[in-house]
Each structure stands twice: as structure tokens, then as C-alpha cells.
């Protein structure tokens, strides 16, 4: 060390300056620089370094010396005074480095021989965050009062580090939250775009069955009503009489059990002749409903059914034996006259191949020529 000085006179001033400047620090690097600069001013410590601990490795974050060459990271498990300060969680003072087996010699690291070293751990809540390390060319270079001053600095540094780390963690969480929020907004926008472009009707109710969301297609079921006028209303207000139906009880069951339900055909009470298929499922604590317009499908099925009944009435009223085969020559329809002529019952024929029935008729030795049954083998391919 250089010439003696009155540390007692400057002690309180240095601590005040240090605490004030640390309170303004916004990064770990700034804390390291502030600490070593103040130690240099107060103790004339011109060979100093600040090592930050991360994953059991001490990284030289800042150095204060024109005599120290580039320092390298060291793990806390290899021989070194700074590593020992971390392991033992207390100050390490070497009055003569030549007498300590853990002193880490670094060939070419300095231009001079360093004979004393002071390593003070920065501890907060029993956890080591960093190490303040001072070295000197002389042996027994640090007094007890100087050591205590550095340890006091280390406690201020620990508090400042904790504040900075908490701010960094909070900022990181806010950034992550911001990213998740943006992703959620984008996801909700995509979902909204999908829902509004879908032809199906989407409805979302809360746990009390009050409507909280509806897509544009869903508004079709409330003609002449604005969206804002349906949101918040109970299902019974939107669909009068729903509480008296089995469907309503099924919705309550979905809310209670979480098991989805579906209804293949429902005639909607708000619009005449609107046929819909419904799927209901639990969404969070509420209820989601997807309704699909099946009116055209239903009308087509009804028309086909009416056509089939009309055709079946026609063939049953025919006085000749009448049959219909599929493309593979299996019976799909016969009339009553066919059963009278052949003696075969309907259940004996439908689904059988023509050759099987021909063999059956031959086995019964039916003498009526097959060609006499008008249209018997006139094939109608479906």
C-alpha cells in the first residue's frame, strides 16, 4: 500500500458515497465498477478485481489495475483464493501468498509478483453472488480496519446486487409476459377471424349460462338484433322455452361433468324451418356450443325419402312381379306380386344374389317360366 492515511476520518464519507452511488446503479457491471473505483480512492487499492458467480464459476467482471493482464474464469472447486471465499462463505486474507497452497499462480498474468491478497465474498440471504478481490505487491498489506471496511462495502454491494437482480428478473418476466400477451392477442385475433369467417354458429356461455361471446354467423339466429343486445343475456332469454327441454338439462350436465353432448337434429325455435345439428362442450367453467345449419341436407333427405316412398308405392301397386337389383346383382327391392309368384318371402330375397334366388326357384321346381314374370330380370342398377 502507499503512504498511511487516516481511514477513520474518511470512513463514513466513503461508505456514504459508496451506498449512494450503488443506489443509482442499474447493472451488475456498474456495481462492480463503482465498488472498485471507491476502494481504489479510499484504500489506494490499485490491483483489484470483481468476480461474479454464475453456475459455480467466477467470472472476472471488472478489474482495476494496469498491472493485471487478462483474467480468466475459475470454478469454485479449483485451487484459488476467490473460490475458497465462495466455498467457505467468509473473507480470505493471505498475508503472504507464498505460504498458501490455494494461491492461484497465473504465469504471465502480471508483470510483478503479488504477495498479499484479500478476497471478500458478497453474500445476501446466505448466498454468495460475487467476490471482491484486492491484491498487493507487499506482504501483510491490509489492516484489520481496512478489511472490515471492504466487508462493509461487500454488504452494500450485496443489497445493490439484489435490487438490480430483482429488477432484471422483473423486467425479464414483463418481457416474457409481453411476449405471451402479444402471442395471446395474436392467437385470439386468429381465433376471432376464424370464428367470424366460419359458416357454423359459435356461442360461448359462462357458468351461469349468460352469453359472453358469439361469432358473426351466430347472429343469424337473432335477426334484427345487435350483438351488444344479446351479450350478457341468459340462454332462456335468447331461446324462449329452452329450460323446459331435455337439451337444457343436457347443457347443465355438460357444465357439471365436462362430458360433451351432441344433437343430430334440432328445429330452431327462433327461425321457422331452420334445422341445425348441435355440439356442446365445456370451455373453462362455461359452455361452448357449435351449431351447424343442416336445413338443406334435411330437405334433401326428406325429398329423397318422399321419392322412395312414392316409388315403393308404385311398385307395390304394380300387377306384375317387380324387382330392383344393385350393381352387383343383389336384390334390394321386390313387390308383393313377386312373392306371390315365386312363393318366396321378402326376407328370403332381399340382400341375396340373383343366382342364389334362381337356384332356389329351380330347386322348388317352380314350373312357371321365368320369362313369364314380366320384368323379373329387368335390371335396374343403382
Order of alpha helices (4+ residues) and beta strands (2+ residues): alpha-alpha-beta-beta-beta-alpha-beta-beta-beta-alpha-beta-beta-alpha-alpha-alpha-beta-beta-beta-alpha-beta-beta-alpha-alpha-alpha
